[in-house]
Amino acid sequence: AQAILLHLLSREPFPSCEMSHLSRGEPSDVWSDTITRLLSDKLYEKRKLGAIEIEKLVQEALRGTSGSREVQRILDCLCRHYIESQEQTLKKGGLIGLASVAVGLEKEKVGRFLSQLVTPVAGLFKDEDARVRYYACESLFNISKVAGFEIVDHFNAIFEGVCHLYADTDADVKRGVMVLDQLIKDIVTTSPHKFKTKEFVPLLVKMTQAKNPFIRQLVLSWVHVLLKLEELMLDMVQFLPEYLEGIFDMLEEKQSRDIRHNADTCLEALLKGVKASLDNKKLEIISATAGIVVRCCDSNDSCSACRRLTAVCWLNDFVEMKMAVAAGGTGV
């Protein structure tokens, strides 16, 4: 799957697109009939040729005095006549077309149009056709590859879509979204300053409530990634009261030992983060989370033994940290 995704890049709302006032004409008003025919073809290779022509069209437009206006016309046409079409082949043509626009814009200019690229592509993550969903992964992979750290501004929309596709039943879609997810992880890891933890946490809280084991694994993998980044670890700890119970609940996962293990790993890292906090912040976090941890101790379910034991260990560490702070130490 990765080879296919990279192949397009080497050459090559959510539901609805925002249409500008610049152009609501037909494709023939924006590009040649050849491009229209190629983008509408059932064969992937033909659509790819059409995408290459759009890339050239974008590059040519940028050399002119009205480059941005022409690029906007291309985007509007792709959205209106392809992405929003009821025909699956046209949707596929629109997806490869939007990726080719990003490639043509290159890193220096893609930021201005990024919202108009990401939103329509992410909207098709929920399409009924598995091939459309797969090509949406491919398209967003290529857009993200071009955009680099600027794609982080659209992290929540991407993450929610990726969560949806992690639960997909189609094998190709799942392979495609895993490649996309790894790329986004790599970008965030190299550009942590762009990540907005405060905006992400409400979505994290929502996703910790998911029962699908694949989504749970994805959520835990992202918590693990963010906790490994020094710039973001303290932010994640600061918002701990909002999502801590969701992580504790994953210790009760019955279908997957890996989920229980990964949840335990994340909780260990979070507790280390609390211990590494300044004394005043440490006491605030303990005060805000103690009730949550106590609730996690109180369960008669036989499957909750791991959660109860972990919660008791947290309470013990809370007491030790409070005593250390009171004695003038750090409690680390």
GIPEHU-V632948 format. One record per backbone hydrogen bond with DSSP energy under -1.0 kcal/mol. CO is the residue of the C=O (numbers start at 1). NH is the residue of the N-H. Records with the same first field share a line. If there is no record, write none. Layout:
CO = NH, NH
This chain:
1 = 5
2 = 6
3 = 7
4 = 8
5 = 9
6 = 10
26 = 29
27 = 30, 31
32 = 36
33 = 37
34 = 38
35 = 39
36 = 40
38 = 41
43 = 47
44 = 48
45 = 49
46 = 50
47 = 51
48 = 52
49 = 53
50 = 54
51 = 55
52 = 56
53 = 57
54 = 58
55 = 59
56 = 60
57 = 61
58 = 62
61 = 64
66 = 70
67 = 71
68 = 72
69 = 73
70 = 74
71 = 75
72 = 76
73 = 77
74 = 78
75 = 79
76 = 80
77 = 81
78 = 82, 83
79 = 84
82 = 85
87 = 91
88 = 92
89 = 93
90 = 94
91 = 95
92 = 96
93 = 97
94 = 98
95 = 99
96 = 100
97 = 101
98 = 102
99 = 103
100 = 104
101 = 105
102 = 106
106 = 109, 110
110 = 113
114 = 118
115 = 119
117 = 121
118 = 122
119 = 123
121 = 124
122 = 125
124 = 127
129 = 133
130 = 134
131 = 135
132 = 136
133 = 137
134 = 138
135 = 139
136 = 140
137 = 141
138 = 142
139 = 143
140 = 144
141 = 145
142 = 146
143 = 147
144 = 148
147 = 150
148 = 151
149 = 152
150 = 153
151 = 154
152 = 155
154 = 158
155 = 159
156 = 160
157 = 161
158 = 162
159 = 163
160 = 164
161 = 165
162 = 166
165 = 168
170 = 174
171 = 175
172 = 176
173 = 177
174 = 178
175 = 179
176 = 180
177 = 181
178 = 182
179 = 183
180 = 184
181 = 185
182 = 186
183 = 187
184 = 188
185 = 189
186 = 190
187 = 191
191 = 194
192 = 195
196 = 200
197 = 201
200 = 204
201 = 205
202 = 206
203 = 207
204 = 208
207 = 210
212 = 216
213 = 217
214 = 218
215 = 219
216 = 220
217 = 221
218 = 222
219 = 223
220 = 224
221 = 225
222 = 226
223 = 227
224 = 228
229 = 232, 233
232 = 236
233 = 237
234 = 238
235 = 239
237 = 240
239 = 242
240 = 244
243 = 247
244 = 248
245 = 249
248 = 251
249 = 252
250 = 253
256 = 260
257 = 261
258 = 262
259 = 263
260 = 264
261 = 265
262 = 266
263 = 267
264 = 268
265 = 269
266 = 270
267 = 271
268 = 272
269 = 273
270 = 274
271 = 275
272 = 276
274 = 277
278 = 282
279 = 283
280 = 284
281 = 285
282 = 286
283 = 287
284 = 288
285 = 289
286 = 290
289 = 293
290 = 294
291 = 295
292 = 296
297 = 299
301 = 304
304 = 308
305 = 309
306 = 310
307 = 311
308 = 312
309 = 313
310 = 314
311 = 315
312 = 316
313 = 317
314 = 318
315 = 319
316 = 320
317 = 321
318 = 322
319 = 323
320 = 324
321 = 325
322 = 326
323 = 327
324 = 329
325 = 328
